[in-house]
Amino acid sequence: MENIKIYKGDIVFTKQTDYFECFKDGYIVVNNNKVYGTYSSLPEEFENLEIIDYSNNLIIPGFVDLHTHAPQFENRGLGLDKELIPWLETYTFIEESKFKDIDYARNVYSSFVEKLKENGTTRAVLFSSIHKEGTKILFDIVHSSGISAFIGKVNMDRNCPDYIKEDTYESLNDTIEIINEYANKYPLVKPIITPRFIPTCSDKMLISLGRIANEHNLKIQSHLSENQGEIDWVSELHPQIKGYANVYNSFGLLKPKNTIMAHCVYSDENEMNILKENGVFVAHCPASNTNLSSGIAPIKDMLNNNLNIGLGSDISAGHEISMTKVMVLAAQLSKIKWIYNNRNSSFLSTSEVFYLATKGGGQFFGKVGSFEKDYEFDALVIDDSNLSKLDLSLEERIQKFIYIGNHTNIKKIYVCGNEIK
Amino acid sequence: MENIKIYKGDIVFTKQTDYFECFKDGYIVVNNNKVYGTYSSLPEEFENLEIIDYSNNLIIPGFVDLHTHAPQFENRGLGLDKELIPWLETYTFIEESKFKDIDYARNVYSSFVEKLKENGTTRAVLFSSIHKEGTKILFDIVHSSGISAFIGKVNMDRNCPDYIKEDTYESLNDTIEIINEYANKYPLVKPIITPRFIPTCSDKMLISLGRIANEHNLKIQSHLSENQGEIDWVSELHPQIKGYANVYNSFGLLKPKNTIMAHCVYSDENEMNILKENGVFVAHCPASNTNLSSGIAPIKDMLNNNLNIGLGSDISAGHEISMTKVMVLAAQLSKIKWIYNNRNSSFLSTSEVFYLATKGGGQFFGKVGSFEKDYEFDALVIDDSNLSKLDLSLEERIQKFIYIGNHTNIKKIYVCGNEIK
């Protein structure tokens, strides 16, 4: 072992969904940026090595935001009395069109990334806008921050206002230019193929993006079954294909284990099966789904059904960039869905929403989001001393942090072994 | 006019539920702590007077928290995978029993009141614990803070653990002692009669509390129809009376226009009519109602039906003390209820939840929660400059503050004309 680091503190993570792994005054041994082991007491072999001592602080995995829109950052909290399509048309497209201006892009993206990092998001999957130069700036800013991310230049060439509609060829060329420039430029920030959603992408666009993803070995992200109006629209646009997910699939855009579909609010059993068969990651975005009156996604059912699931802040339909706030709302909505389902089955517990925001979404990045052996060491050191005067268990302390903590409790941040704060 | 003060800024409030009153670079003229008028341009008669200039800041009414439990403050974020009765028994009663210790009470109540004030709550209706001395300390601390409140020593003499169960006579005597000492001690902090809820109060207790409220001209608060298990329990305890609200009514505890009932999640048409006839204030507690899997109260229907309604943080079943967070969740849950109701009628808009958190709850205190003529001047001065780089209308700025602002944006606080921060 070459490059050992040992961290001491009150360690909490979720190996499985249904309970917290807790090590009071425990140790995480990191070897070459990966977890070598997590222990209640330090094994003899490490006894003479230096210990980075975070005693009395919580050490937890960094948070994973599986779906969010960087260029919508300035729009947080606006237009939330509307539903998806009018919200897009009244607020979102106009704001995104501003990212043609690279100074505006640099300015807003800097604030966005700063907030993301400040709130302990160590991994994020981002939509940029359609703009090539603005997207490149986002790559550079995210890399500088130390966060790990997949970033997608958005593609859209139909059914949207002219000021934000792309020419198909230009859109594809811009996408390839970004891939060529950024696929190997940064170790932790990579491109991802990003058709906005079916209604705004021509068949030619969708087929070509599927091909590019294959040729360049890239992951894919888009939106699925968020809103009934949207679903009906997709069905009108593709009457020959049954089911929204199958439209993506028919264009080669459900790449096994490498695709994120945000929302999946109205995914029925058929659609869930398609998602499961293809190992699609569902990005559950509870704030967005309530703010835009979309609905409550059947996440507990999906979890029981062993689908891949993570959480998304979905800025700006979601207003909260903090993943702890997203976790809380995921638990709350799950309880409401359970009530309306006559309290059959159960709702998402605190450990389950924590799992979704760490290991659940982390799996999209590889071995990320846990302190099990060989996981990349992404960690937050949490000083929770101001959150309670009570004598609490670690399970209770992590609950308290999730419910009433905030970014000011985050003292240190590690991404893939690197201390970035 | 003797004691005129003039405030200038970007004024926003809700006279009615359905839209924001906005005065860009407007003026509020306050005479003897009450609003004399709100203007777009300053009337001639005031032209030579000094102006307190908050230009570019929002000036909005202070927030009203119509239902919260001060001695549960340390429990925020704990036990929220449970429902009401097990949550009470596992966490809440044990924590409240600690308030026998006046040092503990002083310590926790100081933190609680500081947080309440910090978040812009200028009026609150509080449950204390059963403890007389601890309750007196709460009166003193709230008075010192400058906030206005009704504070109730809790009464409970059955169906609860012995360590928190009161002797009926002692409970009533303690209640009367507090009334005698505090009814006229502080101008803005007053006692309120507070039976915990029907299951934990004997008939003798309930009858006596109704009488005390009448004799001493006091307001009343309690809990109603929060959870189905609780409702069934009440019906078993009082089989001769039909409907939970009627149990309170039969003991003289629905005092016209002077009673708050928290929750009312399961209030049907009959119960709503009783609440309306008696001018009962419904304290809607969205965070509590989701955290404990209680349900979604039919607030939009109640509002359409002209009931008196305010919002409550309901610490600690609710985890957020900030009324803006409570507003957001009220809007979100209302959208979910609307979806499950096949999108009939509509959901609570941003102006409606703002109204509930200001004028709606404020009416329990008199003319409070608005900048109309003769309203007591409770105000928050909000520096929202860090919330957006966009050029926004006042309606949009207040939305942004509600959704993404926090206590750090609150620059000044006024309660009944007094600057308290």
Interface residues (C-beta under 8 A of the other chain):
Chain A: E74 N75 R76 G77 L78 L80 D81 N107 V108 A287 T290 N291 S293 G295 I296 H319 E320 V328 L329 A331 Q332 L333 K335 I336 W338 I339 Y340 F347 S349 T350 L387 S388 K389 L390 L392 E396 Q399 K400 F401 I402 Y403 I404
Chain B: E74 N75 R76 G77 L78 L80 D81 E95 N107 V108 A287 T290 N291 S293 G295 I296 H319 E320 V328 L329 A331 Q332 L333 K335 I336 W338 I339 Y340 F347 S349 T350 L387 S388 K389 L390 L392 E396 Q399 K400 F401 I402 Y403 I404
